[in-house]
Amino acid sequence: MSLDMLIPFGILLALVVYLIFTRSKFEKEVVEVYEKKFDEWKEFNTTTTKEVEPAKVLVGLVYKTGYKVSVELLDESAKAQLEKGKFEISEIKDK
């Protein structure tokens, strides 16, 4: 009686082991194919990297009192550029 059940379980065990090994082989092949395609894509990729503009940072406030315009700096890093006159004037209404 124990021999009757041993043969089907042996066949089932052999089938499970076979399926496990074939699946792992298939997964390795798929990974290799995708890695190869990715390497080809990296080689022929022609996308250019866009230059990212630096974010705006608040470094000072501009006040008008009468006919005089004054600038109060919050950060001293922009002082040299203001003294050299290297700045741009834009209106917020336009944007």
C-alpha positions in Angstrom: 0.0 0.0 0.0 2.8 2.4 0.7 4.3 1.7 -2.7 1.1 2.7 -4.4 1.4 6.3 -3.0 5.2 6.5 -3.3 5.2 6.4 -7.1 2.8 9.4 -7.6 4.5 11.5 -4.9 7.9 10.7 -6.6 6.6 11.8 -10.0 5.1 14.9 -8.4 8.4 15.7 -6.6 10.3 15.2 -9.8 7.9 17.5 -11.7 8.2 20.2 -9.0 12.0 20.1 -9.1 12.0 20.3 -12.9 9.6 23.2 -12.9 11.6 25.1 -10.3 14.8 24.7 -12.3 13.2 25.6 -15.6 11.6 28.7 -14.1 14.9 29.9 -12.6 16.6 29.4 -16.0 13.9 31.3 -17.8 14.1 34.2 -15.3 17.8 34.4 -15.8 17.4 34.5 -19.6 14.8 37.2 -19.3 17.0 39.3 -17.0 19.9 38.9 -19.4 17.8 40.0 -22.4 16.5 43.1 -20.6 20.0 44.0 -19.4 21.3 43.7 -22.9 18.5 45.9 -24.2 19.1 48.5 -21.5 22.8 48.6 -22.4 21.9 49.1 -26.0 19.5 51.9 -25.1 22.1 53.6 -22.9 24.6 53.5 -25.8 22.2 54.9 -28.4 20.3 57.3 -26.1 20.5 60.8 -27.5 18.5 62.7 -24.9 20.2 65.8 -23.8 20.3 66.9 -20.2 18.5 70.2 -19.7 20.3 72.8 -17.7 18.4 73.5 -14.6 18.1 77.2 -13.7 18.9 78.0 -10.1 15.9 78.7 -8.0 15.1 82.3 -7.1 16.3 83.3 -3.6 15.1 86.3 -1.7 18.2 88.3 -0.9 16.8 91.8 -0.3 13.8 94.2 -0.4 13.4 97.3 -2.5 11.7 100.4 -1.1 10.8 103.7 -2.6 10.5 106.7 -0.3 9.8 109.9 -2.2 12.2 110.0 -5.1 14.8 107.7 -3.5 14.9 103.9 -4.0 16.6 101.9 -1.3 17.6 98.2 -1.1 17.7 96.3 2.2 19.8 93.2 1.9 18.8 90.0 3.7 21.9 88.2 2.5 25.2 89.9 1.9 26.1 87.6 -1.1 24.3 89.8 -3.5 25.9 93.1 -2.4 28.8 92.8 -4.9 26.5 92.3 -7.8 24.4 95.2 -6.8 27.4 97.5 -6.5 28.6 96.4 -9.9 25.2 97.1 -11.4 24.7 93.4 -12.5 21.0 93.0 -12.0 17.9 92.7 -14.0 14.6 94.7 -13.6 11.4 92.9 -14.4 7.8 93.6 -13.6 5.6 91.1 -11.8 2.6 92.2 -13.9 4.2 90.8 -17.0 4.5 87.3 -15.6 
